[in-house]
Amino acid sequence: MANPAAKSTATHRVRGACPHDCPDTCALAVTVSDGRVVKVAGAADHPPTAGALCTKVAFYAERIYHPERLLYPLRRVGSKGPGAKFERISWAEALASIAERFRQIAAADGAAAIVPYSYAGNSGLLGYGSMDRRFFHRLGASQLDRTICASAGAMGYQATIGASVGFDPENVVDARLIILWGTNSVVSNLHFWRLAQEAKRRGARLIAIDPCRTATAEKCDQHIALLPGTDSALALGLMHVLIRDDLLDHDYIVRHTLGFDALSERVLAYPPARVAAICGISTAAIENLAREYGSTRAAAIRANYGINRTAGGGMALRAVACLPALTGAWRSPAGGVLLSTSGNYPVATAALERPDLMPSPTPRTINMSTIGHDLLHAQPPIKALFVYNSNPVAVAPQAAEVVRGFARDDLFTVVHDLFQTDTADYADILLPATSHMEQLDIHKSYGHLYVQVNQPAIAPLGEALPNTELFRRLARQMGFSEACFADSDDDLCRQAFDWDDPRLAGWSWEKLKADGHARLTLPRGTAPFADGCFPTASGKCEFYSEALARAGLEPLPDFIAPREWRQSELAAEFPLALITPPARNFLNTSFANSARFLAQEKSPAVHLHPADASTRGIADDSPVRIFNRRGEFQARAVVTDRVRPGVAMATSIWWRKLSPDGRNCNEVTSQELTDMGGGATFYDCLVEVVRV
């Protein structure tokens, strides 16, 4: 599977694409010498990347050549859990063992007792979902509902706009007002921040809406520090003022929206005074923001998925997505709202994943956000897990249940990864994965409009395999004879997109492979919904959603309070709202075992406002215990006014085995799900914090 160029001893450069779960999907220029990666830089000829990388990826060679990199198949000897020991085996032994157990389980309990567990540890279209999906579909395994990050917000947004689309990020340099809502762009969307900074130099005002004064909020002209989970209330309060003060584009509303009268009646219940009390902000902040937004045509809202991790997460994105249609901000190329650009790409999902291989009736679906509960209580029981592109023992909510589930003696677990993660400690068979530097892939993005190729820069280290080759071999071992299991990675890339779609006009896999990247053939400098034509059933921005009504959900935007707030006894016992955004030097649990980045992060930390710290006798750098009825973890206190009163912010996601007490923040998070989309509610979490 290696690139022939990787065998060259000469120094050369290879085009790549960052596969990590980030909207920027940077284009890489990888320098290789004597078959080793010696430098990773941003590609200067890729407009979104423009030669710049985050520090995590800039030091990627350290990840590839990490001394603890997995290089050979392993079998566990001894007990599961922290400190688990493994012995080396051959690929032939590993594949035979997996196939034998899968056949036994399928014969005794049905193939649906086998569950794949994966997410976006590799976001390339091949690495994320291609040959693996074909394998599990043909096997008849349970389906996995991949909900842990974005499903709630995506559903709410799509119910309003129609798809995961919005303004062209490259146009934002001409905005006059940019609202960064629930996004810490400096950390998690660096290249959008570069465009926002250019807009600021041209005279735009930047406003951050976030419970914490993040690195992004600190650099904005204004920061509105609302309470977690109150974003939809704020959006409804803004709508109230816009309608009350007639800061509306009536022509746009009449021509291009559905349900305005019903929305107008709904927002009467959200006057600024009530919303201020809900959000924990001033009435003036709501009034002033509404007036500024309503009087600025080129007003852009950049929203992100931090908004969708509470009980009302889907409704929150739905409410925010309504705003530009009220004011006509969509008429400006630099106006509107953006959550994700992913809906612009004509991905040929069915061709990649082959759902037609599934048996009838379709196997059950397991929600990845409730894997702890399902491992302990699903009926019929889960008897085998195949984990790749994810680290659920560290990232899944309510970790105590997750750990108990993975520790079951009767659960057969396979893990495919670059490292012996927290999850790998519970594996029966542990398989070495390639990094993206060692495999071919093709990429879309959820933060820009460019398709990219990732060429392998070096030969796979040791006996590591990419997901595609692993499942190709396992399909042969299982005796699957369908021709699709012989497709090469090159074949899969050719199948990944509908190349006849007008958005890829003039492009083919062969041309893209030669050129490295290409912008979708969407018009530049234009407003996508200036004349309506939303990709909804009605063709309009749907303030009232018939699709939600048919699904038994509230069809109009509304505020759904955080679930744990509604339990007064619980709120009194645990008065702090915990949010757990990623540490600057980690990306979920990727990079969290890097010596460089561990040194920079120092230790797990929880940030508290001085008022909250003082009442608890907590000083800066004190060891503290964060707890609720689900569990507890320990961290170092950071006393700072960067978090608002009533909020605790814990940097995440630490590997459990690298945390001082062997636990992380997901000890206290909940497996309860969002209002729509079945998403995780990581930020709907009340805790208490005490000094240790």
C-alpha positions as CSV (number, residue, x, y, z in Angstrom):
1,M,0.0,0.0,0.0
2,A,3.0,2.3,0.2
3,N,3.6,5.2,-2.2
4,P,6.5,4.3,-4.5
5,A,8.0,7.7,-3.7
6,A,8.1,6.7,0.0
7,K,10.9,4.3,-0.9
8,S,13.1,7.0,-2.3
9,T,16.2,7.9,-0.3
10,A,16.1,11.5,-1.8
11,T,14.5,14.4,0.0
12,H,11.2,15.1,-1.5
13,R,7.8,16.6,-0.6
14,V,4.4,14.9,-0.6
15,R,0.9,16.5,-0.6
16,G,-1.2,15.5,2.3
17,A,-4.4,16.5,4.2
18,C,-4.9,16.6,7.9
19,P,-7.4,13.8,8.9
20,H,-8.3,15.0,12.3
21,D,-11.8,16.1,13.4
22,C,-11.4,19.8,12.8
23,P,-13.2,22.1,10.3
24,D,-10.0,23.4,8.8
25,T,-8.9,20.1,7.0
26,C,-5.5,21.6,6.3
27,A,-3.5,20.8,3.2
28,L,-0.1,19.6,4.2
29,A,3.3,19.7,2.6
30,V,5.2,16.8,4.0
31,T,9.0,16.7,3.6
32,V,10.5,13.2,3.5
33,S,14.2,12.3,3.7
34,D,15.6,8.7,3.6
35,G,12.0,7.4,4.0
36,R,11.3,9.4,7.1
37,V,9.0,12.4,7.7
38,V,11.3,15.2,8.7
39,K,8.9,18.2,8.4
40,V,5.2,18.9,8.2
41,A,4.1,22.3,7.0
42,G,0.9,23.9,5.7
43,A,0.5,24.0,1.9
44,A,1.0,27.5,0.7
45,D,-1.0,27.0,-2.5
46,H,-4.2,25.8,-0.6
47,P,-6.2,29.0,0.0
48,P,-7.8,27.9,3.3
49,T,-4.5,26.7,4.8
50,A,-2.3,29.4,3.3
51,G,0.8,27.8,4.7
52,A,-0.2,27.8,8.4
53,L,-0.8,24.9,10.7
54,C,-1.8,24.5,14.3
55,T,1.0,23.4,16.6
56,K,-0.4,19.9,17.0
57,V,0.0,19.0,13.4
58,A,3.2,21.0,12.9
59,F,4.9,18.5,15.2
60,Y,3.2,15.5,13.6
61,A,6.5,13.6,13.1
62,E,6.6,13.2,16.9
63,R,3.3,11.4,16.7
64,I,4.4,9.1,13.9
65,Y,7.7,8.1,15.5
66,H,6.4,8.1,19.1
67,P,8.2,5.4,21.1
68,E,4.9,3.8,22.2
69,R,3.5,3.5,18.6
70,L,1.9,0.2,18.0
71,L,3.6,-1.7,15.2
72,Y,2.5,-5.3,15.4
73,P,-0.7,-7.3,16.1
74,L,-1.0,-8.2,19.8
75,R,-3.1,-10.5,21.9
76,R,-3.9,-9.8,25.6
77,V,-2.5,-12.0,28.2
78,G,-4.0,-11.6,31.7
79,S,-6.7,-9.4,32.9
80,K,-8.4,-6.4,31.1
81,G,-7.9,-2.8,32.2
82,P,-5.2,-0.5,33.1
83,G,-1.8,-2.2,33.0
84,A,-3.0,-4.9,30.6
85,K,-0.3,-6.9,29.0
86,F,-0.1,-8.1,25.4
87,E,2.0,-10.6,23.4
88,R,2.9,-10.2,19.8
89,I,1.1,-12.4,17.2
90,S,1.1,-12.5,13.4
91,W,-1.6,-10.9,11.3
92,A,-2.6,-14.4,10.2
93,E,-3.3,-15.4,13.8
94,A,-5.1,-12.1,14.6
95,L,-7.4,-12.3,11.6
96,A,-8.1,-16.0,12.2
97,S,-8.9,-15.3,15.9
98,I,-11.3,-12.5,15.0
99,A,-13.1,-14.4,12.3
100,E,-13.5,-17.5,14.5
101,R,-15.0,-15.5,17.3
102,F,-17.3,-13.5,15.0
103,R,-18.6,-16.8,13.4
104,Q,-19.2,-18.3,16.9
105,I,-21.0,-15.2,18.1
106,A,-23.1,-14.9,14.9
107,A,-24.1,-18.6,15.1
108,A,-25.0,-18.5,18.8
109,D,-26.5,-15.0,19.2
110,G,-26.9,-13.5,15.7
111,A,-24.5,-11.1,14.0
112,A,-26.2,-8.1,15.6
113,A,-24.5,-9.1,18.8
114,I,-21.3,-7.7,17.1
115,V,-21.0,-3.9,17.2
116,P,-18.6,-1.6,15.4
117,Y,-17.6,1.5,17.3
118,S,-15.9,4.3,15.4
119,Y,-16.0,8.0,14.8
120,A,-13.8,10.7,13.3
121,G,-10.3,9.8,14.6
122,N,-9.7,9.7,10.9
123,S,-11.9,12.0,8.9
124,G,-10.8,11.0,5.4
125,L,-13.6,9.4,3.4
126,L,-11.8,6.1,3.2
127,G,-10.6,6.0,6.7
128,Y,-13.8,7.2,8.2
129,G,-16.3,5.0,6.4
130,S,-15.7,2.8,3.4
131,M,-14.4,-0.8,3.5
132,D,-15.2,-1.0,7.2
133,R,-18.9,-0.2,6.6
134,R,-19.0,-2.7,3.8
135,F,-17.6,-5.4,6.1
136,F,-20.0,-4.8,8.9
137,H,-23.0,-4.4,6.6
138,R,-22.2,-7.8,5.0
139,L,-21.6,-9.4,8.4
140,G,-25.1,-8.2,9.6
141,A,-23.6,-6.5,12.6
142,S,-25.5,-3.9,14.6
143,Q,-25.5,-0.4,13.1
144,L,-23.9,2.4,15.0
145,D,-25.6,5.7,15.4
146,R,-22.6,8.1,15.3
147,T,-24.0,10.9,17.5
148,I,-21.3,11.9,20.0
149,C,-20.4,15.2,18.5
150,A,-22.7,16.9,16.0
151,S,-26.0,15.0,15.4
152,A,-28.3,17.2,17.5
153,G,-27.1,20.5,16.0
154,A,-27.0,19.1,12.5
155,M,-30.7,18.0,12.8
156,G,-31.9,21.3,14.2
157,Y,-29.9,23.3,11.6
158,Q,-31.1,21.2,8.7
159,A,-34.7,21.4,9.9
160,T,-34.3,25.2,9.4
161,I,-31.9,25.7,6.5
162,G,-32.3,22.3,4.8
163,A,-28.7,21.0,4.8
164,S,-25.3,21.5,6.4
165,V,-24.5,24.6,4.3
166,G,-24.2,28.3,4.8
167,F,-22.2,31.3,3.8
168,D,-18.9,30.7,2.0
169,P,-16.2,31.1,4.7
170,E,-13.9,32.9,2.2
171,N,-16.5,35.7,1.9
172,V,-16.4,36.6,5.6
173,V,-13.6,39.0,5.1
174,D,-16.2,41.5,3.9
175,A,-18.5,41.1,6.9
176,R,-19.3,44.2,9.0
177,L,-20.3,42.1,12.0
178,I,-19.2,38.6,12.9
179,I,-20.8,36.7,15.8
180,L,-18.7,33.8,17.0
181,W,-21.4,31.7,18.7
182,G,-20.2,28.7,20.8
183,T,-16.9,28.5,18.9
184,N,-13.3,29.0,20.2
185,S,-12.0,29.6,16.7
186,V,-8.4,30.5,17.8
187,V,-8.1,26.9,19.1
188,S,-10.5,24.9,17.0
189,N,-11.0,26.8,13.7
190,L,-7.7,28.7,13.3
191,H,-8.1,29.4,9.6
192,F,-11.5,30.9,10.0
193,W,-10.1,33.1,12.7
194,R,-7.5,34.4,10.2
195,L,-10.4,35.5,7.9
196,A,-12.3,37.1,10.8
197,Q,-9.1,39.0,11.7
198,E,-8.9,40.3,8.2
199,A,-12.6,41.4,8.4
200,K,-11.7,43.2,11.7
201,R,-8.9,45.1,10.0
202,R,-11.4,46.2,7.3
203,G,-13.7,47.5,10.1
204,A,-15.9,44.6,11.2
205,R,-16.9,44.1,14.8
206,L,-16.4,40.7,16.4
207,I,-18.7,39.5,19.2
208,A,-18.1,36.2,21.0
209,I,-21.0,34.3,22.7
210,D,-19.5,31.8,25.1
211,P,-19.7,30.9,28.9
212,C,-15.9,31.4,29.1
213,R,-13.6,34.2,28.0
214,T,-11.7,32.0,25.6
215,A,-8.7,32.9,23.6
216,T,-11.2,33.9,20.9
217,A,-13.5,35.9,23.1
218,E,-10.5,37.7,24.6
219,K,-9.6,39.0,21.1
220,C,-13.1,40.0,20.1
221,D,-14.7,43.5,20.6
222,Q,-17.3,42.1,22.9
223,H,-17.9,39.0,24.9
224,I,-21.3,37.9,26.1
225,A,-20.9,35.2,28.8
226,L,-24.2,33.4,28.9
227,L,-24.9,30.3,31.0
228,P,-24.3,26.9,29.3
229,G,-27.4,25.6,27.5
230,T,-29.2,28.9,27.2
231,D,-28.2,29.7,23.6
232,S,-31.7,29.1,22.2
233,A,-33.2,31.5,24.8
234,L,-30.8,34.2,23.7
235,A,-31.6,33.6,20.1
236,L,-35.3,33.8,20.9
237,G,-34.7,37.0,22.9
238,L,-32.9,38.5,19.9
239,M,-35.9,37.6,17.6
240,H,-38.2,39.2,20.1
241,V,-36.4,42.5,19.8
242,L,-36.0,42.3,16.0
243,I,-39.7,41.8,15.5
244,R,-40.8,44.2,18.2
245,D,-38.6,47.0,16.8
246,D,-39.2,46.1,13.2
247,L,-35.6,45.4,12.4
248,L,-36.7,43.0,9.7
249,D,-36.5,42.5,6.0
250,H,-40.2,42.0,5.2
251,D,-39.7,41.3,1.6
252,Y,-37.2,38.5,2.4
253,I,-39.5,37.1,5.0
254,V,-42.6,37.0,2.7
255,R,-40.7,35.5,-0.3
256,H,-38.3,33.1,1.4
257,T,-39.5,32.0,4.8
258,L,-42.2,29.8,6.2
259,G,-44.0,30.2,9.5
260,F,-43.3,33.9,10.4
261,D,-46.6,34.6,12.0
262,A,-46.3,31.5,14.3
263,L,-42.7,32.4,15.1
264,S,-43.8,36.0,16.0
265,E,-46.3,34.6,18.4
266,R,-43.8,32.2,19.9
267,V,-41.1,34.9,20.6
268,L,-43.6,37.1,22.5
269,A,-42.9,34.7,25.4
270,Y,-39.2,35.7,25.4
271,P,-38.9,39.4,26.2
272,P,-35.3,40.6,27.0
273,A,-35.9,40.7,30.7
274,R,-37.0,37.1,30.9
275,V,-34.1,36.0,28.6
276,A,-31.6,37.9,30.6
277,A,-32.6,36.0,33.7
278,I,-32.4,32.7,31.9
279,C,-29.0,33.4,30.4
280,G,-27.5,35.2,33.3
281,I,-26.6,38.3,31.3
282,S,-28.0,41.9,31.2
283,T,-31.1,43.0,29.4
284,A,-29.0,45.7,27.8
285,A,-26.7,43.1,26.2
286,I,-29.7,41.5,24.5
287,E,-31.2,44.8,23.3
288,N,-27.9,46.1,22.0
289,L,-26.9,42.9,20.2
290,A,-30.3,42.7,18.6
291,R,-30.2,46.3,17.4
292,E,-26.6,45.9,16.1
293,Y,-27.4,42.6,14.3
294,G,-30.7,44.0,12.9
295,S,-29.1,47.1,11.5
296,T,-26.1,45.4,9.8
297,R,-26.7,43.8,6.5
298,A,-23.3,42.0,6.1
299,A,-23.7,40.1,9.5
300,A,-22.2,36.6,9.7
301,I,-22.9,34.1,12.5
302,R,-20.2,31.4,12.9
303,A,-21.8,28.8,15.1
304,N,-20.1,25.6,16.3
305,Y,-21.1,22.3,18.0
306,G,-20.4,23.4,21.6
307,I,-24.0,24.8,21.4
308,N,-25.5,21.4,20.8
309,R,-24.2,19.4,23.8
310,T,-27.2,20.1,26.2
311,A,-30.7,18.7,26.4
312,G,-32.0,21.4,24.0
313,G,-28.9,21.3,21.7
314,G,-30.8,20.7,18.5
315,M,-33.3,23.5,19.2
316,A,-30.4,25.8,20.0
317,L,-28.9,25.5,16.5
318,R,-32.4,25.7,15.0
319,A,-33.0,29.0,16.8
320,V,-29.7,30.5,15.8
321,A,-30.2,29.5,12.2
322,C,-33.5,31.5,12.0
323,L,-31.8,34.8,12.6
324,P,-30.4,35.8,9.2
325,A,-33.7,35.1,7.4
326,L,-35.5,37.6,9.7
327,T,-33.0,40.4,8.9
328,G,-32.2,39.5,5.3
329,A,-28.6,38.9,6.1
330,W,-28.6,36.1,3.5
331,R,-28.7,38.8,0.8
332,S,-25.0,39.7,1.5
333,P,-22.3,37.3,0.4
334,A,-20.7,38.0,3.8
335,G,-23.9,37.4,5.7
336,G,-26.0,34.5,7.0
337,V,-24.9,31.7,9.3
338,L,-22.5,28.8,9.0
339,L,-22.4,25.6,11.1
340,S,-20.8,23.3,8.6
341,T,-19.9,23.3,4.9
342,S,-20.1,19.5,4.7
343,G,-23.5,19.5,2.9
344,N,-21.9,21.1,-0.2
345,Y,-20.0,18.0,-1.1
346,P,-21.5,15.4,-3.5
347,V,-20.2,12.4,-1.5
348,A,-21.3,9.1,-2.9
349,T,-22.0,7.6,0.5
350,A,-23.9,4.5,-0.7
351,A,-21.2,3.6,-3.2
352,L,-18.5,3.8,-0.4
353,E,-20.5,2.1,2.3
354,R,-22.7,-0.4,0.4
355,P,-25.7,-0.5,2.7
356,D,-27.3,-2.9,0.1
357,L,-25.0,-5.6,1.6
358,M,-27.1,-5.6,4.8
359,P,-29.5,-8.4,5.5
360,S,-33.2,-8.0,5.8
361,P,-34.6,-7.0,8.2
362,T,-32.0,-4.3,8.9
363,P,-30.0,-5.0,12.1
364,R,-30.6,-2.9,15.2
365,T,-28.9,0.4,15.9
366,I,-26.8,1.2,18.9
367,N,-26.3,4.8,19.9
368,M,-22.6,5.4,20.5
369,S,-23.4,8.0,23.1
370,T,-25.0,5.4,25.4
371,I,-22.4,2.6,24.9
372,G,-21.9,2.3,28.6
373,H,-25.5,1.5,29.3
374,D,-25.8,-0.7,26.2
375,L,-22.8,-2.8,27.1
376,L,-24.5,-3.5,30.4
377,H,-28.2,-3.6,29.5
378,A,-28.8,-4.0,25.8
379,Q,-31.1,-6.9,24.8
380,P,-30.0,-9.1,23.1
381,P,-26.6,-8.5,24.7
382,I,-23.6,-7.1,22.9
383,K,-21.1,-9.9,22.7
384,A,-18.3,-8.3,20.6
385,L,-17.0,-4.8,19.9
386,F,-14.7,-3.7,17.1
387,V,-13.2,-0.2,18.0
388,Y,-11.4,2.0,15.5
389,N,-11.0,5.7,15.0
390,S,-12.2,6.3,18.5
391,N,-11.3,5.8,22.2
392,P,-14.7,5.3,23.9
393,V,-13.3,4.4,27.4
394,A,-11.9,8.0,27.5
395,V,-14.5,9.9,25.4
396,A,-17.9,8.4,26.0
397,P,-20.1,9.9,28.8
398,Q,-20.7,8.4,32.2
399,A,-17.3,6.6,32.2
400,A,-18.0,4.4,35.2
401,E,-20.6,2.5,33.2
402,V,-18.4,2.5,30.1
403,V,-15.5,0.9,32.0
404,R,-17.8,-1.7,33.6
405,G,-19.1,-2.6,30.2
406,F,-15.7,-2.9,28.6
407,A,-14.4,-5.0,31.6
408,R,-17.0,-7.8,31.0
409,D,-15.2,-11.1,30.8
410,D,-17.6,-12.3,28.1
411,L,-17.1,-9.4,25.8
412,F,-14.8,-9.9,22.9
413,T,-13.1,-6.6,22.0
414,V,-10.9,-5.7,19.0
415,V,-9.1,-2.3,18.9
416,H,-7.3,-0.9,15.9
417,D,-5.2,2.1,16.8
418,L,-1.8,3.8,16.7
419,F,-1.4,3.6,20.5
420,Q,-2.4,1.5,23.5
421,T,-5.2,3.9,24.5
422,D,-7.5,3.6,27.5
423,T,-9.8,1.5,25.3
424,A,-7.0,-0.6,24.1
425,D,-6.3,-1.7,27.7
426,Y,-9.6,-3.7,27.4
427,A,-8.9,-5.3,24.0
428,D,-8.6,-9.0,23.5
429,I,-6.9,-8.4,20.1
430,L,-5.0,-5.1,19.5
431,L,-4.1,-4.2,15.9
432,P,-1.6,-1.5,14.7
433,A,-3.1,1.3,12.6
434,T,-1.3,3.5,10.1
435,S,-1.1,7.2,10.5
436,H,-2.5,9.3,7.6
437,M,1.1,9.8,6.5
438,E,1.2,6.1,5.5
439,Q,-2.1,5.7,3.6
440,L,-4.0,7.1,0.7
441,D,-7.3,9.0,1.3
442,I,-9.6,11.7,-0.1
443,H,-11.1,14.4,2.0
444,K,-14.1,16.8,2.1
445,S,-14.2,19.5,4.9
446,Y,-16.8,20.9,7.2
447,G,-15.0,24.3,7.3
448,H,-14.2,25.1,3.7
449,L,-15.1,24.2,0.1
450,Y,-12.1,22.3,-1.1
451,V,-11.7,18.6,-2.0
452,Q,-8.2,17.2,-1.2
453,V,-6.1,14.1,-1.7
454,N,-3.9,12.7,1.0
455,Q,-1.0,10.9,-0.6
456,P,1.0,8.4,1.5
457,A,4.4,10.0,2.4
458,I,6.1,7.0,3.8
459,A,5.7,3.3,3.9
460,P,3.7,1.9,6.9
461,L,5.7,1.5,10.0
462,G,6.1,-2.0,11.3
463,E,3.1,-4.1,10.2
464,A,0.5,-1.3,10.6
465,L,-2.4,-1.3,8.2
466,P,-5.0,1.3,7.2
467,N,-8.7,0.7,8.0
468,T,-9.3,-0.2,4.3
469,E,-6.7,-3.0,4.1
470,L,-7.6,-4.3,7.5
471,F,-11.2,-4.9,6.6
472,R,-10.3,-6.1,3.1
473,R,-8.2,-8.9,4.7
474,L,-10.9,-9.6,7.4
475,A,-13.5,-9.9,4.6
476,R,-11.4,-12.5,2.9
477,Q,-10.9,-14.3,6.2
478,M,-14.7,-14.4,6.7
479,G,-15.1,-15.8,3.1
480,F,-17.0,-12.7,1.8
481,S,-16.8,-13.1,-2.0
482,E,-18.5,-9.9,-3.2
483,A,-16.4,-8.1,-5.7
484,C,-16.5,-4.8,-3.7
485,F,-14.2,-6.3,-1.1
486,A,-11.4,-6.4,-3.8
487,D,-11.6,-2.7,-4.4
488,S,-8.3,-1.0,-4.0
489,D,-7.8,2.3,-2.1
490,D,-7.5,4.0,-5.5
491,D,-10.9,2.4,-6.5
492,L,-12.5,3.7,-3.3
493,C,-11.2,7.2,-4.0
494,R,-12.7,7.1,-7.4
495,Q,-16.0,5.9,-5.9
496,A,-16.1,8.5,-3.1
497,F,-17.7,11.3,-5.0
498,D,-20.4,11.7,-7.7
499,W,-17.9,13.2,-10.2
500,D,-20.8,14.1,-12.6
501,D,-22.3,16.4,-10.1
502,P,-22.0,20.1,-11.3
503,R,-20.2,21.0,-8.0
504,L,-17.3,18.9,-9.3
505,A,-17.6,20.0,-12.9
506,G,-14.3,19.6,-14.8
507,W,-12.8,17.3,-12.1
508,S,-12.1,13.6,-11.9
509,W,-10.3,11.4,-9.4
510,E,-7.3,11.3,-11.8
511,K,-7.1,15.0,-12.2
512,L,-7.6,15.6,-8.4
513,K,-4.9,13.0,-7.6
514,A,-2.5,14.9,-9.9
515,D,-3.4,18.4,-8.6
516,G,-3.8,17.6,-4.9
517,H,-6.8,19.8,-4.2
518,A,-9.7,21.6,-5.9
519,R,-12.4,24.0,-4.8
520,L,-16.0,22.9,-5.4
521,T,-17.3,24.7,-8.5
522,L,-19.6,26.9,-6.5
523,P,-19.8,30.6,-7.4
524,R,-17.3,32.8,-5.6
525,G,-18.3,36.0,-3.9
526,T,-22.0,35.3,-4.0
527,A,-24.7,34.9,-1.4
528,P,-26.1,31.3,-1.5
529,F,-29.6,32.2,-0.4
530,A,-30.0,35.8,-1.6
531,D,-33.0,34.6,-3.6
532,G,-34.1,31.9,-1.2
533,C,-33.9,28.5,-2.8
534,F,-33.1,26.8,0.5
535,P,-32.6,23.0,0.3
536,T,-35.7,22.4,2.5
537,A,-38.8,20.7,1.3
538,S,-40.5,24.0,0.9
539,G,-37.5,25.8,-0.7
540,K,-37.7,28.3,2.2
541,C,-36.1,28.9,5.5
542,E,-38.5,27.0,7.7
543,F,-39.3,28.9,11.0
544,Y,-42.1,26.2,11.2
545,S,-40.9,22.8,10.4
546,E,-43.4,20.3,9.2
547,A,-40.7,17.6,9.2
548,L,-40.1,18.1,12.9
549,A,-43.9,18.1,13.5
550,R,-44.2,14.7,11.7
551,A,-41.4,13.4,13.9
552,G,-43.4,14.3,17.0
553,L,-41.0,17.2,17.8
554,E,-41.8,20.9,18.5
555,P,-42.1,22.5,15.0
556,L,-41.2,26.0,16.2
557,P,-38.0,27.2,17.8
558,D,-38.2,27.1,21.6
559,F,-36.0,27.1,24.7
560,I,-35.4,23.7,26.3
561,A,-33.7,24.2,29.6
562,P,-30.7,22.1,30.6
563,R,-32.1,18.8,31.9
564,E,-30.3,19.0,35.2
565,W,-31.5,22.6,35.9
566,R,-35.1,21.3,36.0
567,Q,-34.4,19.1,39.0
568,S,-34.3,21.7,41.8
569,E,-33.0,19.2,44.4
570,L,-30.1,18.2,42.1
571,A,-29.3,21.9,41.3
572,A,-29.1,22.8,45.0
573,E,-26.8,19.9,45.7
574,F,-24.6,20.5,42.6
575,P,-24.7,24.2,41.9
576,L,-22.0,24.5,39.2
577,A,-22.6,23.9,35.5
578,L,-19.6,22.0,34.1
579,I,-18.5,22.3,30.6
580,T,-15.5,20.3,29.2
581,P,-14.1,21.9,26.0
582,P,-10.9,20.4,24.5
583,A,-7.6,21.4,25.9
584,R,-5.7,23.6,23.4
585,N,-3.0,21.0,22.9
586,F,-5.3,18.0,22.5
587,L,-7.9,17.1,19.9
588,N,-10.4,15.0,21.8
589,T,-7.9,12.3,22.9
590,S,-5.6,12.5,19.9
591,F,-2.2,14.1,20.8
592,A,-3.1,13.6,24.5
593,N,-0.2,11.1,25.0
594,S,2.4,13.5,23.4
595,A,5.2,14.4,25.9
596,R,5.4,17.9,24.3
597,F,1.7,18.6,24.8
598,L,1.4,16.9,28.1
599,A,4.1,19.2,29.4
600,Q,2.3,22.3,28.1
601,E,-1.1,21.2,29.6
602,K,0.7,20.2,32.9
603,S,-2.2,18.3,34.4
604,P,-6.0,18.1,34.3
605,A,-7.4,21.5,35.3
606,V,-10.8,22.9,36.3
607,H,-11.3,26.7,35.9
608,L,-13.4,28.5,38.5
609,H,-14.5,32.1,38.9
610,P,-12.9,33.7,42.0
611,A,-16.3,34.1,43.7
612,D,-17.1,30.4,43.4
613,A,-13.5,29.5,44.5
614,S,-13.6,31.8,47.5
615,T,-16.9,30.4,48.9
616,R,-15.3,26.9,48.7
617,G,-11.9,27.8,50.2
618,I,-10.2,27.0,46.9
619,A,-7.0,28.8,45.9
620,D,-5.3,28.8,42.6
621,D,-3.4,25.6,42.0
622,S,-5.3,23.8,44.8
623,P,-6.0,20.1,44.2
624,V,-9.8,19.7,43.9
625,R,-12.4,17.0,43.5
626,I,-15.2,17.5,41.0
627,F,-18.2,15.2,41.6
628,N,-21.9,14.5,41.3
629,R,-24.0,11.4,41.7
630,R,-22.5,9.7,38.6
631,G,-18.9,9.9,39.7
632,E,-15.9,12.1,40.4
633,F,-12.4,13.1,39.2
634,Q,-9.6,15.2,40.5
635,A,-7.9,18.2,38.9
636,R,-5.9,21.3,39.6
637,A,-7.9,24.4,40.3
638,V,-7.3,27.5,38.1
639,V,-9.0,30.5,39.7
640,T,-9.8,33.0,37.0
641,D,-12.4,35.5,35.9
642,R,-12.2,33.9,32.4
643,V,-15.1,31.7,33.4
644,R,-18.4,33.3,34.6
645,P,-19.8,32.7,38.1
646,G,-21.8,29.5,38.3
647,V,-19.7,27.7,35.7
648,A,-16.8,25.2,36.1
649,M,-14.7,24.5,33.0
650,A,-12.5,21.4,32.8
651,T,-10.0,21.0,30.0
652,S,-10.5,17.7,28.2
653,I,-10.0,15.0,27.2
654,W,-7.2,13.5,29.2
655,W,-6.4,9.8,28.9
656,R,-7.6,8.2,32.1
657,K,-4.3,6.3,32.5
658,L,-2.3,9.6,32.2
659,S,-4.5,11.4,34.8
660,P,-3.3,11.6,38.4
661,D,-6.3,9.6,39.8
662,G,-6.9,7.4,36.7
663,R,-10.1,9.2,35.8
664,N,-11.2,12.1,33.6
665,C,-14.1,14.5,33.2
666,N,-16.4,11.9,31.7
667,E,-16.8,10.3,35.1
668,V,-19.4,13.0,35.8
669,T,-21.0,13.5,32.3
670,S,-24.4,12.0,31.5
671,Q,-25.7,9.4,29.0
672,E,-28.9,11.3,28.6
673,L,-29.6,12.4,25.0
674,T,-30.5,15.7,23.3
675,D,-33.9,16.8,22.2
676,M,-33.3,15.7,18.6
677,G,-30.6,13.7,16.8
678,G,-29.8,11.4,19.8
679,G,-26.7,13.5,20.6
680,A,-24.6,13.5,23.8
681,T,-25.3,16.0,26.5
682,F,-21.7,16.6,27.8
683,Y,-22.5,20.2,28.8
684,D,-25.7,19.4,30.6
685,C,-23.9,18.5,33.7
686,L,-24.1,19.9,37.3
687,V,-21.3,19.3,39.8
688,E,-19.8,20.4,43.0
689,V,-16.1,21.2,43.5
690,V,-14.3,20.8,46.8
691,R,-10.7,21.2,47.8
692,V,-8.9,17.9,48.4
